[in-house]
Amino acid sequence: MLRVVSAMHYLTAVFAAFVPLAAALYLTVTVVWTLVQRVILRRRHPLPTPAVSRAAVSAR
């Protein structure tokens, strides 16, 4: 039990080093995934053009 407790100090340092890296990787992957997903969805399902814009464009 004493060995496990003494090893906990080192494990804390290892976790402290890798948790920020994992958080940065998670955020990067999530942002990239979301952007790609939005681009694909916007290409397949474009937003409808408001009627006011069409009337303003045709009046010019």
Wavefront OBJ file of the C-alpha trace (Angstrom):
o trace
v 0.000 0.000 0.000
v 2.892 2.326 0.748
v 4.248 1.819 -2.792
v 0.887 2.700 -4.308
v 0.603 5.863 -2.232
v 4.132 6.955 -3.113
v 3.457 6.301 -6.809
v 0.390 8.546 -6.652
v 2.630 11.628 -6.588
v 4.103 10.649 -9.934
v 0.750 9.709 -11.406
v -0.589 13.122 -10.446
v 2.228 14.739 -12.424
v 1.499 12.500 -15.424
v -2.220 13.344 -15.311
v -1.441 17.047 -14.923
v 0.675 16.886 -18.082
v -1.756 14.910 -20.253
v -5.150 16.293 -19.244
v -4.560 19.731 -20.837
v -3.293 18.002 -23.982
v -6.376 15.815 -24.080
v -8.637 18.831 -23.564
v -6.949 20.720 -26.402
v -7.217 17.691 -28.684
v -10.885 17.258 -27.754
v -11.686 20.903 -28.491
v -9.794 20.841 -31.792
v -11.506 17.680 -33.012
v -14.919 18.947 -31.903
v -14.539 22.294 -33.682
v -13.277 20.708 -36.901
v -16.044 18.083 -36.845
v -18.706 20.748 -36.303
v -17.387 22.951 -39.121
v -17.266 20.053 -41.588
v -20.740 18.958 -40.548
v -22.151 22.472 -41.036
v -20.536 22.818 -44.480
v -22.005 19.489 -45.614
v -25.451 20.321 -44.256
v -25.464 23.813 -45.812
v -24.552 22.346 -49.209
v -27.303 19.742 -49.013
v -29.916 22.012 -47.411
v -29.231 25.672 -48.214
v -31.049 28.356 -46.285
v -34.119 29.723 -48.056
v -33.749 33.207 -49.475
v -36.122 35.705 -47.835
v -38.810 37.183 -50.105
v -37.750 40.732 -49.195
v -34.283 40.147 -50.621
v -35.638 38.877 -53.914
v -37.937 41.885 -54.284
v -35.106 44.271 -53.479
v -32.816 42.588 -56.007
v -35.450 42.548 -58.767
v -36.297 46.254 -58.161
v -32.746 47.292 -58.991
l 1 2 3 4 5 6 7 8 9 10 11 12 13 14 15 16 17 18 19 20 21 22 23 24 25 26 27 28 29 30 31 32 33 34 35 36 37 38 39 40 41 42 43 44 45 46 47 48 49 50 51 52 53 54 55 56 57 58 59 60
